[in-house]
Amino acid sequence: MKEIQPKQIWYNGSEYMATVINYYGTWDNHLNQCMYFFALYTGTVDQTELELVKGNLTMDNPDYSELNSSPDGNAYVEQWIESKLGITII
């Protein structure tokens, strides 16, 4: 779990501020594609409250190739997820 800059999310008829993200890799074909699960929550890293949205993001080429050639794969994935979800991880 990581803290994010608050992002407004519409959930069940109301607007909430997402403040925490959880993400992890779920699948990789070790050729040209991988998948990451994500969920955005209210609350804190130590105590999440409401899960506002969750889903999967699929990374294809050319992003997958760039990930494999990146000197810091974790930082690359974090930046890629930020760009896909329109968030900033703190």
MILO-101862 format. One record per residue (C-alpha): x, y, z; residue number from 1. Coordinates in steps of 0.05 Angstrom, whole numbers, plus 5000, padded with zeros to 4 digits. Layout:
BEGIN
+------+------+------+-----+
!    x !    y !    z !   i !
+------+------+------+-----+
!    X !    Y !    Z ! NUM !
...
+------+------+------+-----+
//
This chain:
BEGIN
+------+------+------+-----+
!    x !    y !    z !   i !
+------+------+------+-----+
! 5000 ! 5000 ! 5000 !   1 !
! 5023 ! 5070 ! 4983 !   2 !
! 4997 ! 5139 ! 4995 !   3 !
! 4973 ! 5180 ! 4935 !   4 !
! 4957 ! 5253 ! 4926 !   5 !
! 4882 ! 5255 ! 4939 !   6 !
! 4841 ! 5240 ! 4878 !   7 !
! 4766 ! 5250 ! 4873 !   8 !
! 4728 ! 5186 ! 4856 !   9 !
! 4654 ! 5177 ! 4844 !  10 !
! 4629 ! 5117 ! 4884 !  11 !
! 4558 ! 5093 ! 4897 !  12 !
! 4526 ! 5161 ! 4884 !  13 !
! 4576 ! 5204 ! 4922 !  14 !
! 4645 ! 5234 ! 4913 !  15 !
! 4702 ! 5210 ! 4957 !  16 !
! 4776 ! 5225 ! 4960 !  17 !
! 4821 ! 5166 ! 4945 !  18 !
! 4885 ! 5171 ! 4987 !  19 !
! 4916 ! 5102 ! 4983 !  20 !
! 4933 ! 5053 ! 4928 !  21 !
! 4949 ! 4979 ! 4931 !  22 !
! 4979 ! 4947 ! 4869 !  23 !
! 5017 ! 4885 ! 4851 !  24 !
! 5034 ! 4842 ! 4790 !  25 !
! 4987 ! 4784 ! 4778 !  26 !
! 5010 ! 4755 ! 4712 !  27 !
! 5069 ! 4758 ! 4664 !  28 !
! 5079 ! 4718 ! 4600 !  29 !
! 5154 ! 4736 ! 4601 !  30 !
! 5149 ! 4754 ! 4527 !  31 !
! 5108 ! 4817 ! 4515 !  32 !
! 5053 ! 4826 ! 4566 !  33 !
! 5039 ! 4830 ! 4641 !  34 !
! 4981 ! 4850 ! 4686 !  35 !
! 4976 ! 4890 ! 4750 !  36 !
! 4918 ! 4891 ! 4799 !  37 !
! 4902 ! 4958 ! 4832 !  38 !
! 4853 ! 4985 ! 4884 !  39 !
! 4842 ! 5056 ! 4908 !  40 !
! 4819 ! 5069 ! 4979 !  41 !
! 4800 ! 5123 ! 5028 !  42 !
! 4838 ! 5124 ! 5094 !  43 !
! 4911 ! 5114 ! 5108 !  44 !
! 4964 ! 5064 ! 5090 !  45 !
! 4959 ! 5036 ! 5161 !  46 !
! 4883 ! 5034 ! 5160 !  47 !
! 4845 ! 5035 ! 5095 !  48 !
! 4770 ! 5050 ! 5099 !  49 !
! 4730 ! 5046 ! 5035 !  50 !
! 4752 ! 5011 ! 4971 !  51 !
! 4730 ! 5060 ! 4917 !  52 !
! 4753 ! 5025 ! 4854 !  53 !
! 4793 ! 4964 ! 4834 !  54 !
! 4814 ! 4931 ! 4770 !  55 !
! 4870 ! 4905 ! 4727 !  56 !
! 4918 ! 4942 ! 4681 !  57 !
! 4951 ! 4904 ! 4624 !  58 !
! 5020 ! 4926 ! 4601 !  59 !
! 5037 ! 4910 ! 4528 !  60 !
! 5094 ! 4930 ! 4483 !  61 !
! 5128 ! 4979 ! 4477 !  62 !
! 5118 ! 4991 ! 4552 !  63 !
! 5133 ! 4918 ! 4569 !  64 !
! 5200 ! 4921 ! 4532 !  65 !
! 5218 ! 4986 ! 4566 !  66 !
! 5202 ! 4955 ! 4634 !  67 !
! 5250 ! 4897 ! 4620 !  68 !
! 5306 ! 4944 ! 4599 !  69 !
! 5294 ! 4993 ! 4656 !  70 !
! 5349 ! 4998 ! 4709 !  71 !
! 5294 ! 5004 ! 4763 !  72 !
! 5234 ! 4962 ! 4743 !  73 !
! 5194 ! 4980 ! 4806 !  74 !
! 5200 ! 5054 ! 4792 !  75 !
! 5180 ! 5043 ! 4720 !  76 !
! 5118 ! 5004 ! 4740 !  77 !
! 5099 ! 5057 ! 4791 !  78 !
! 5105 ! 5113 ! 4739 !  79 !
! 5066 ! 5071 ! 4688 !  80 !
! 5009 ! 5059 ! 4738 !  81 !
! 5008 ! 5133 ! 4755 !  82 !
! 5001 ! 5151 ! 4681 !  83 !
! 4946 ! 5099 ! 4669 !  84 !
! 4904 ! 5120 ! 4730 !  85 !
! 4919 ! 5195 ! 4729 !  86 !
! 4946 ! 5193 ! 4800 !  87 !
! 5010 ! 5213 ! 4836 !  88 !
! 5040 ! 5163 ! 4885 !  89 !
! 5075 ! 5198 ! 4943 !  90 !
+------+------+------+-----+
//
